[in-house]
Amino acid sequence: MTHKILFIIGSNRKQSFNRQLADKLIAMIGSRAECAILDYSAVPFLNQDAEYPAPEAITLLRETVAAADALWIITPEYNASYPGLLKNVLDWLSRPVVRNDYATPTVMRGKKATISGAAGKSAAAHARKKLAELLGFMGVQLFGEEGIGIALGGESFGSDKLIVSEDTQKALQAHVDNFLSFLA
Ligand SMILES: Cc1cc2nc3c(=O)[nH]c(=O)nc-3n(C[C@H](O)[C@H](O)[C@H](O)COP(=O)(O)O)c2cc1C
């Protein structure tokens, strides 16, 4: 069976390094899974006054996540955490579909997921740690703990191109293979 992996990227920047990382991982996965990148451009800021009935973009968001066998969440690091736009999407996904129905699992509960991140010197370590905590709180079945991080160098920042060392390339390849085995 081919699994569906949905990539959620915590950056909407055109030349996003994290988007480039997603593209690299999708290329590494090849035909071993069906991959897609979540488009959350229509998702509004969460406002509890406008939660029920759910906005159309939220219904679509939930359906897209529910249809995926697994999530691969890729985060930049903003001030030692994940960006607010990623938190907004995850907050929506953490909410009950029916008002005050906390008994029915949310689309996040039990969902298999893994984490990566590209940032400056920290290799998004703070963001990945906090993201792992957040996903744990939401009941996600997290693979590979805080995942692999990429510390972007001057060459990447200067060219807007994701450049990874051979060691990082190997670590990413191993993470891909292990995650696919976990899903199998
Ligand atoms: C508001 C803001 C805060 C940032 N804080 C950090 C940080 O704490 N640590 C870090 O390594 N990089 C930090 N950065 C740099 C980003 O991680 C880096 O620009 C990264 O490339 C952004 O991801 P993207 O290329 O996918 O958009 C920050 C960038 C912004 C815009």
The ligand as an ORCA input file, in Angstrom:
! r2SCAN-3c Opt
* xyz 0 1
  C      11.260     36.798     12.993
  C      12.459     35.903     12.724
  C      13.131     35.353     13.800
  C      14.205     34.475     13.567
  N      14.788     33.864     14.630
  C      15.723     32.908     14.420
  C      16.234     32.132     15.495
  O      15.861     32.320     16.650
  N      17.171     31.183     15.230
  C      17.609     30.927     13.948
  O      18.429     30.041     13.745
  N      17.129     31.635     12.890
  C      16.198     32.605     13.104
  N      15.673     33.293     12.046
  C      16.169     32.986     10.694
  C      15.277     31.975      9.983
  O      15.257     30.742     10.657
  C      15.792     31.782      8.571
  O      15.679     33.035      7.909
  C      15.086     30.724      7.804
  O      15.674     30.647      6.567
  C      13.634     31.015      7.560
  O      13.033     29.906      6.911
  P      12.570     29.912      5.377
  O      13.770     30.111      4.544
  O      11.962     28.550      5.199
  O      11.568     31.008      5.215
  C      14.627     34.195     12.250
  C      13.941     34.801     11.170
  C      12.873     35.636     11.405
  C      12.125     36.220     10.235
*
